[in-house]
Amino acid sequence: MGLFGGGNSSSTTRTTTQDAGFSQVSGPALALQGTGNNIQFVDQGAIKAATTIATQALGNVEIAGQQASQTTSQAVAAVSQAAAGQTDTLITTGLKWAAIIAIAYFAFKAFGKSL
């Protein structure tokens, strides 16, 4: 059934006895006079349905948080891999230039002496 269907309703009965004389009532108030008056408030299960909706919403927030955490972890891993790749490229390029400079230096020394 739907959210507010008859199958979702619940009933809670709470009895409260309160005696107050008219001298004790001040401001806007409802006063009943007599003995054994009953007042019934009915919410048609709205409180229980609202609790269910709130619980489901909190569950959805938890799932969204977990997914955001996973996505963040994947993004950090990707950035780390990219940075490691750049570091490897810089080291390789640096070594290549160092080898070229070393060869040029020794070649210059070798040919410079014979000139």
C-alpha positions in Angstrom: 0.0 0.0 0.0 1.0 3.6 -0.3 2.6 5.7 2.4 -0.7 6.8 4.0 -2.7 3.6 3.2 -4.7 1.9 5.8 -2.1 -0.8 6.3 0.5 1.7 7.5 -1.6 3.2 10.3 -0.9 2.5 13.9 -2.7 3.3 17.1 -1.4 4.5 20.5 -3.6 5.3 23.4 -2.4 7.5 26.2 -4.6 8.4 29.1 -3.8 11.5 31.1 -5.8 12.7 34.0 -5.5 16.4 34.9 -7.8 18.4 37.1 -7.7 22.1 37.0 -10.0 24.7 38.3 -10.9 27.7 36.3 -8.7 29.8 38.6 -5.7 27.8 37.4 -6.3 28.4 33.7 -4.8 31.6 32.3 -4.4 32.8 28.8 -5.9 31.1 25.8 -7.1 27.7 26.9 -9.7 25.1 26.3 -11.8 24.3 29.3 -14.1 21.3 29.6 -16.6 21.2 32.4 -17.9 17.9 33.7 -16.7 14.5 34.9 -15.1 11.8 32.7 -14.8 13.9 29.5 -12.7 12.2 26.8 -10.8 14.0 24.1 -9.3 12.0 21.3 -6.6 13.2 18.9 -6.0 11.1 15.8 -2.9 11.5 13.5 -3.8 8.6 11.2 -0.3 7.1 11.5 1.4 10.3 10.4 4.0 10.3 13.2 5.0 6.7 12.4 5.2 7.5 8.7 7.3 10.6 9.4 9.7 8.5 11.5 10.0 5.9 8.8 10.7 8.6 6.2 13.3 10.2 8.4 15.0 6.9 9.0 15.2 6.1 5.3 16.5 9.6 4.6 19.3 9.1 7.2 20.1 5.8 5.5 20.4 7.5 2.2 22.7 10.2 3.6 24.9 7.4 5.0 25.1 5.7 1.6 25.9 9.0 -0.1 28.7 9.7 2.4 30.2 6.3 1.7 30.0 6.8 -2.0 31.6 10.3 -1.7 34.4 8.7 0.4 35.1 6.0 -2.2 35.1 8.6 -5.0 37.5 10.8 -3.0 39.8 7.9 -2.4 39.8 7.0 -6.1 40.5 10.6 -7.0 43.4 10.8 -4.5 44.8 7.5 -5.9 44.6 8.8 -9.5 46.4 12.0 -8.6 49.1 10.0 -6.7 49.6 7.8 -9.7 49.8 10.8 -12.0 52.3 12.5 -9.7 54.4 9.3 -9.5 54.4 9.2 -13.3 55.5 12.8 -13.6 58.3 12.1 -11.1 59.4 9.1 -13.1 59.4 11.2 -16.3 61.4 14.0 -14.6 64.0 11.5 -13.3 64.3 9.8 -16.7 64.6 13.1 -18.5 67.2 14.4 -15.9 69.2 11.2 -16.3 69.2 11.5 -20.1 70.4 15.1 -19.9 73.1 14.2 -17.4 74.3 11.4 -19.8 74.3 13.8 -22.7 76.3 16.4 -20.7 78.7 13.8 -19.5 79.3 12.5 -23.0 79.8 16.1 -24.3 82.1 16.9 -21.4 84.3 13.8 -22.0 84.2 14.3 -25.8 85.3 17.9 -25.4 88.1 16.9 -23.1 89.2 14.2 -25.5 89.0 16.3 -28.6 90.2 19.5 -26.9 93.5 17.9 -25.9 94.2 16.7 -29.5 93.5 20.1 -31.0 
